[in-house]
Amino acid sequence: MKRPMIRYLSIALASVLFVACTGSAHSAIPPSYVSDQQLAKSPIIVVAKWEKVQRTGERDRDKPFVAQTKLRILRTVKGPKIDQEVIDLKLGWQISWGNDGEFLNSATSTNLLGYVEDVTVPCLWFLDRANVWEPQSPDHELSIDHYRKIQPLELEAYYLALETERAEQDIPQLLTADKSVLAKRVLQFIAGGQPIWPYSKSEGHIFRDAVEECKILKSEAGRVWRIVGSDDQDLRRQAVAVYAYLTGMDGDLKLRTLLGDSNANVRGTALGILLHHQDAESLSRCDQAIQGIEDCYPLCAIINEISAWGNDQAVPALISCLQSGGSRDYYDDTFVPSLRARKVLHEITGCWFPPNVSKSMDAWRRVDSEKVKEKRYSALALLLSEKEFPLLAELVGQPIYSSEKPDNGRAEVRIQIRNTGLHELKIIRNPCRISMNDPGSSLSIGTEDEGDIVTVGPDEAHEIQFERQQVQTRIRCFPERGC
């Protein structure tokens, strides 16, 4: 489920706060990768549901299957029939869910969500004998050790076909727009398990599809294009990306017909792929096609495709992104469209645009008629005197500790954010994340996001206050840099 988009202007802070941190840093631990092909080979597949029985024992990475719960078996899909209606089920360390059966997840520090919303309703469960992992366990004990080993019941036919010799013929025939969950998985299979736009292999484990790399079924492009015309809007977006992956530049003619599509995500996917293909017509239409795209990741991908052109024909489209914020999970120009667009505009024109769409567009229109690029940019520089980092963050006073031992207590910290630019800026009253660093260390602090917007005019300041746990951390000032 998507988090609601917070509509606010994201501005990078030129922070003069510095943090000295001691203690070892811990790398994030992602779950291991388990593909659909591996799931299909599971010795036991059942339709089952969790009984809401309190789990016993603690999950432990070094001692798996200490925790266990109870599972109600409804029927056996594959493997020996299980006669018991309710069984004891041992749990590994890469799977967890809430007490209400929702929020299936990997339970790792890089926490990935599962594919079902509620494990108390009938789902596909991919089980192992517990003695595969614990030789001393009785033969009848069953286990589950990974969050991907619970899948939607709608995928039953897909998994049964996946292990057969006719998988490449039978699975595409399961593609139908009225079964969205199944269709999305079939599209992944048709694309050969390859990451499709806007994702790429460089993103690594997090964006790996459920399907491991297999044969790309280019002959199924026609079947995929029929899904593009369906009513399921989210499914259409994925179908557009898969179709483009199967056809390459040969499919550009059909993709151009989507630049005026009523669905912003479908339109944006077509635009991003056409720009990637260096399609000149899409560049001329991008200022209209880019409107209304709210998902920050593909929008940033489109901006990156525009950057590769280095053509100021796309300046109006980039300006339209200057007030497009990201979600609370993203806080740099990798995933925040307003920051990324501002940086690309500077790369193209050499000017830092104010984070205001109307004022930036007005400045551009006043110079756009100048045919000589160098003269156009010089005139623009006279109109735009914005700084790269118009916001300055400063520590106010010293942290107030709630304990005589700062290492173990909580500290109240006050930060003043001053607008040193020429235009008023809108920022979140209490930022959801604050990053502070010096040349030797860094610290990122998550704070509670109230989602409330405050306007900071030129040379005005806004003060924020937050509390954080101090764990072998000292906030200190460097007088030569300000504090």
C-alpha positions in Angstrom: 0.0 0.0 0.0 1.4 3.4 -1.0 1.9 6.0 1.6 0.1 9.3 0.9 2.3 11.8 -0.9 3.2 14.8 1.2 2.9 17.8 -1.1 5.6 20.2 0.0 8.7 21.8 -1.3 11.9 19.9 -0.5 15.0 22.0 -0.1 18.5 20.8 0.7 19.9 22.3 3.9 23.4 23.7 4.0 23.9 22.5 7.5 26.5 23.8 9.9 25.6 21.2 12.5 28.2 18.6 13.0 28.0 15.3 15.0 30.8 13.2 16.4 29.8 9.6 16.8 31.7 6.8 18.4 30.8 3.1 18.4 30.6 0.7 15.5 28.3 1.2 12.6 25.9 -1.7 11.7 25.2 -2.5 8.1 21.6 -3.1 7.2 20.7 -6.8 6.8 18.5 -7.6 3.8 16.6 -10.9 3.6 18.0 -13.6 1.4 16.6 -13.8 -2.1 14.0 -16.5 -2.8 12.6 -16.5 -6.3 9.3 -17.9 -7.5 11.1 -20.7 -9.2 12.6 -21.7 -5.9 9.1 -21.5 -4.2 7.6 -23.7 -6.9 10.2 -26.4 -6.0 9.1 -26.4 -2.3 8.4 -30.0 -1.1 5.1 -29.0 0.5 2.6 -26.4 -0.7 -0.7 -25.9 1.1 -3.6 -23.6 1.3 -3.7 -22.5 4.9 -4.4 -19.7 7.3 -2.9 -18.6 10.6 -4.9 -19.4 13.6 -4.1 -16.2 15.5 -2.4 -18.4 18.2 0.2 -16.4 20.1 3.7 -17.4 18.9 6.0 -19.0 21.4 9.7 -18.6 21.7 12.0 -15.8 20.3 13.1 -15.4 16.7 16.8 -15.7 16.6 19.1 -15.4 13.6 21.6 -17.8 15.1 19.0 -20.3 16.4 16.3 -20.5 13.8 13.0 -22.3 14.5 12.9 -21.7 18.2 9.7 -19.8 17.7 6.6 -21.6 16.6 2.8 -21.1 16.1 -0.2 -22.9 14.8 -1.4 -23.1 11.2 -4.8 -24.4 10.0 -4.4 -26.5 6.8 -7.3 -26.2 4.4 -6.0 -28.4 1.6 -2.7 -29.7 0.2 -1.6 -28.4 -3.2 1.7 -30.3 -3.5 3.4 -32.9 -1.5 2.1 -35.6 0.9 -1.4 -34.9 2.2 -1.4 -33.4 5.7 -4.1 -35.1 7.7 -4.1 -32.8 10.7 -6.3 -29.7 10.4 -4.2 -27.7 12.8 -0.4 -28.2 12.9 2.5 -26.7 14.9 4.6 -24.6 12.6 8.2 -23.6 13.4 9.3 -20.1 12.3 12.6 -19.0 10.9 14.1 -15.5 11.4 13.3 -14.0 8.0 9.5 -13.9 8.5 7.2 -12.1 10.8 3.7 -10.6 11.0 1.5 -8.6 13.4 -0.7 -10.1 16.1 -3.7 -9.4 13.9 -2.2 -11.3 11.0 -1.4 -8.2 9.0 2.0 -6.6 8.0 3.7 -9.7 6.7 7.4 -8.8 6.5 11.0 -10.0 6.4 11.8 -8.9 9.9 15.3 -7.8 8.9 16.8 -4.3 9.3 16.2 -3.8 5.5 12.6 -4.7 6.1 10.7 -5.8 3.0 6.9 -6.3 3.0 5.3 -9.6 2.0 2.8 -10.2 -0.8 -0.4 -10.8 1.3 -2.1 -8.3 3.5 -3.5 -10.8 6.0 -2.2 -14.3 6.9 -5.5 -15.2 8.7 -7.2 -15.6 5.3 -6.5 -18.5 3.0 -3.1 -18.2 1.3 -0.5 -20.3 -0.3 2.1 -21.5 2.3 5.4 -23.0 1.1 6.6 -25.3 3.8 9.7 -27.5 4.6 10.2 -30.3 7.0 11.6 -28.9 10.2 14.3 -31.5 10.3 15.8 -30.1 7.1 17.2 -27.4 9.4 17.1 -29.2 12.7 18.0 -32.9 12.3 16.7 -33.8 15.7 13.2 -32.6 14.9 10.5 -35.2 14.3 9.5 -36.0 10.7 6.0 -34.6 11.1 7.1 -31.1 12.2 6.9 -28.4 9.5 8.6 -25.0 9.2 8.6 -21.8 7.2 11.7 -19.5 7.1 11.1 -16.7 4.7 8.5 -13.9 4.2 8.1 -14.8 0.5 6.9 -18.3 1.4 3.4 -17.0 1.9 1.8 -15.9 -1.3 -1.7 -14.9 -2.6 -4.1 -17.8 -3.3 -4.7 -16.3 -6.7 -1.2 -17.5 -7.8 -1.9 -21.2 -7.4 -2.1 -22.0 -11.1 1.0 -19.9 -11.8 3.1 -21.8 -9.3 1.9 -25.2 -10.5 2.7 -24.2 -14.1 6.1 -22.7 -13.1 7.7 -26.1 -12.4 6.5 -27.8 -15.6 8.3 -28.1 -18.9 5.5 -26.1 -20.6 5.9 -23.1 -18.3 6.9 -20.8 -21.2 3.7 -21.7 -23.1 1.2 -22.1 -20.2 2.1 -19.1 -18.0 1.5 -16.4 -20.6 -2.0 -17.8 -21.1 -2.8 -16.9 -17.5 -2.4 -13.2 -18.3 -5.8 -11.5 -17.8 -6.7 -8.0 -16.7 -9.4 -9.2 -14.3 -6.9 -10.9 -12.1 -4.4 -8.2 -11.2 -2.2 -10.0 -8.8 -1.8 -12.9 -11.1 -1.3 -10.7 -14.2 1.5 -8.7 -12.5 3.4 -11.9 -11.7 2.9 -13.2 -15.3 4.2 -10.0 -16.7 7.4 -10.4 -14.6 7.7 -13.9 -16.0 7.2 -12.8 -19.6 9.9 -10.1 -19.1 12.3 -12.9 -18.1 12.6 -11.7 -14.5 14.5 -8.6 -15.7 14.0 -5.2 -13.9 11.9 -3.0 -16.1 11.8 0.8 -16.3 12.2 2.8 -14.1 14.3 0.1 -12.2 17.6 -1.4 -13.3 20.0 -4.0 -12.2 22.1 -1.3 -10.5 19.5 -0.9 -7.8 20.4 -4.4 -6.5 18.5 -6.7 -4.2 15.7 -4.3 -3.1 14.2 -4.1 -6.6 14.7 -7.7 -7.7 11.5 -9.1 -9.1 9.9 -12.2 -7.7 10.9 -14.1 -10.8 14.6 -15.0 -11.3 16.2 -14.5 -14.6 14.8 -16.7 -17.3 14.0 -16.6 -21.0 12.5 -13.3 -22.3 9.3 -14.1 -24.2 9.4 -11.4 -26.9 6.7 -13.2 -28.9 4.2 -12.3 -26.2 4.4 -8.5 -26.8 1.0 -8.5 -28.5 -0.6 -10.2 -25.5 1.0 -7.7 -23.2 -0.2 -4.7 -25.3 -3.8 -5.8 -24.9 -3.4 -5.4 -21.1 -2.3 -1.7 -21.8 -5.8 -1.1 -22.9 -7.5 -2.5 -19.8 -9.2 -0.6 -17.0 -6.7 -1.6 -14.2 -4.6 1.5 -14.1 -1.7 0.2 -12.0 -1.6 -3.0 -14.2 -1.5 -0.8 -17.3 1.7 1.0 -16.1 3.5 -2.3 -15.6 2.3 -3.6 -19.0 3.6 -0.5 -20.7 7.1 -1.1 -19.2 7.1 -4.8 -20.1 5.9 -4.1 -23.6 8.7 -1.6 -24.1 11.2 -4.1 -22.7 10.1 -6.8 -25.2 9.9 -4.6 -28.3 12.7 -2.1 -27.7 12.7 0.9 -30.0 10.4 -1.0 -32.4 7.6 -0.3 -30.0 8.1 3.5 -29.8 5.3 4.2 -32.3 2.7 2.7 -30.0 4.3 4.3 -26.9 3.9 7.7 -28.4 0.1 7.2 -28.5 0.3 7.1 -24.6 1.9 10.5 -24.2 -1.6 11.9 -24.0 -3.1 9.2 -21.9 -5.4 10.2 -19.0 -3.4 8.2 -16.5 -0.4 10.1 -15.3 1.6 7.0 -14.4 1.0 5.3 -17.7 1.9 8.6 -19.5 5.0 9.0 -17.4 6.2 5.4 -18.0 5.8 5.9 -21.8 7.6 9.2 -21.6 10.5 7.9 -19.6 11.1 5.0 -21.9 10.8 7.1 -25.0 13.3 9.7 -23.6 15.6 6.8 -22.8 15.3 5.7 -26.5 16.3 9.3 -27.5 12.9 9.9 -29.1 12.9 13.5 -30.2 9.1 13.8 -30.4 8.7 12.8 -26.7 11.2 15.5 -25.7 9.1 18.1 -27.4 6.0 16.9 -25.6 7.4 16.2 -22.2 6.3 19.5 -20.6 2.6 18.3 -21.0 3.2 14.6 -20.5 5.1 15.0 -17.2 2.1 16.9 -15.5 0.4 15.1 -12.7 3.0 12.4 -12.0 3.2 12.1 -8.2 5.2 8.9 -7.7 8.6 10.3 -6.9 10.7 7.4 -8.1 9.6 7.3 -11.7 9.4 11.1 -11.8 13.1 11.3 -10.8 13.8 8.7 -13.4 12.2 10.9 -16.1 14.2 13.8 -14.9 17.4 11.7 -15.2 16.5 10.8 -18.7 16.0 14.5 -19.5 19.4 15.2 -18.0 21.0 12.7 -20.4 19.8 14.9 -23.3 21.3 18.1 -21.9 18.8 20.0 -24.0 17.0 23.1 -22.7 13.9 22.2 -24.8 12.9 20.4 -21.6 13.4 23.3 -19.2 9.7 24.0 -18.9 9.1 20.4 -17.9 11.8 20.5 -15.3 10.5 23.8 -13.9 7.1 22.1 -13.4 8.8 19.7 -11.0 10.3 22.4 -8.7 7.5 22.0 -6.2 7.1 18.2 -6.4 8.0 16.7 -3.0 8.9 13.2 -2.1 7.6 10.9 0.6 8.9 10.9 4.2 11.2 8.0 3.2 13.2 10.2 0.8 15.2 13.2 1.6 17.9 13.8 -1.0 17.9 14.5 -4.8 18.0 10.8 -5.6 14.3 10.4 -4.9 12.9 14.0 -4.4 11.9 15.4 -7.8 12.1 19.1 -6.8 15.8 18.7 -5.7 16.7 16.5 -8.7 14.9 18.9 -11.2 16.7 21.9 -9.7 20.1 20.2 -10.0 19.4 19.2 -13.7 18.2 22.8 -14.5 21.6 24.0 -13.2 23.5 21.4 -15.2 21.7 22.6 -18.4 21.6 26.4 -17.8 24.2 27.1 -15.2 21.6 28.9 -13.1 20.1 27.9 -9.7 16.3 28.3 -10.2 14.2 29.4 -7.2 12.0 26.5 -5.8 8.9 28.2 -7.2 7.2 27.1 -10.4 5.5 30.4 -11.3 8.5 32.6 -10.7 10.9 30.2 -12.4 8.6 29.8 -15.4 8.2 33.6 -15.7 12.0 34.1 -15.8 12.4 31.4 -18.4 9.7 32.8 -20.7 11.4 36.2 -20.6 14.6 34.8 -22.1 13.3 31.9 -24.2 13.0 34.0 -27.3 16.7 34.6 -27.4 18.1 32.3 -30.1 21.7 32.3 -29.0 22.1 29.9 -26.1 25.0 31.7 -24.4 23.1 35.0 -24.5 19.9 33.3 -23.3 21.7 31.8 -20.2 23.5 35.1 -19.5 20.1 36.9 -19.5 18.7 34.2 -17.3 21.5 34.6 -14.8 20.6 38.3 -14.4 17.0 37.3 -13.5 17.9 34.5 -11.2 20.2 35.2 -8.3 19.2 32.2 -6.2 21.7 30.2 -4.1 22.3 26.5 -4.4 21.4 26.1 -0.7 19.0 28.9 0.4 18.4 27.3 3.8 20.9 27.4 6.6 20.5 25.2 9.7 22.1 26.2 13.0 22.1 24.6 16.4 20.5 26.9 19.0 22.3 26.8 22.3 23.3 23.4 23.7 21.4 20.1 23.9 19.4 19.8 27.2 19.9 16.3 28.6 17.3 14.6 30.7 20.0 12.6 32.5 23.2 13.4 34.3 24.8 10.8 32.0 24.3 12.1 28.4 25.3 8.8 26.9 22.3 7.0 28.3 19.7 9.8 28.5 17.5 11.7 26.1 18.4 15.2 24.8 16.2 18.1 23.7 17.8 19.8 20.7 16.7 23.1 19.0 17.6 24.0 15.5 17.0 27.3 13.7 16.4 27.1 9.9 17.0 30.5 8.2 16.1 31.4 4.6 19.1 33.2 3.1 17.6 33.2 -0.4 15.5 35.7 -2.3 12.2 33.9 -2.3 9.9 32.5 0.3 10.1 28.8 0.9 7.6 26.3 2.3 9.0 23.5 4.5 7.5 21.0 6.9 7.1 22.4 10.4 8.8 19.4 11.9 11.0 17.6 9.3 10.7 13.8 9.2 14.5 13.4 8.9 17.5 15.4 9.9 21.0 14.5 8.6 24.1 16.1 10.2 27.7 15.4 9.4 31.3 16.5 9.6 34.2 15.1 7.5 34.7 12.3 10.0 31.2 11.1 10.8 27.6 11.4 10.1 24.2 10.8 11.7 20.7 10.6 10.3 17.8 11.3 12.8 14.2 10.2 12.1 11.7 12.5 13.8 7.9 12.5 14.0 6.4 14.2 10.9 3.4 16.3 11.7 2.9 17.0 8.0 2.2 20.7 8.8 3.6 23.4 6.4 5.3 26.6 7.4 6.3 29.5 5.1 9.8 31.0 5.7 10.3 34.4 3.9 13.7 35.8 2.8 15.9 36.4 5.9 13.3 34.8 8.1 13.9 31.9 10.4 11.9 28.9 11.7 12.9 27.0 14.8 12.3 23.3 15.3 12.7 21.2 18.4 13.1 17.5 18.7 14.2 14.9 21.2 16.5 12.0 20.5 18.2 9.2 22.4 21.9 9.8 22.9 23.8 6.6 22.3 27.5 7.3 22.5 26.9 10.5 20.6 27.9 14.1 21.2 26.7 17.1 19.4 29.5 19.7 19.2 30.2 22.9 17.4 33.1 23.9 15.3 33.6 27.7 15.9 35.5 28.2 12.7 32.5 27.0 10.7 29.7 28.4 12.9 27.5 26.5 15.3 
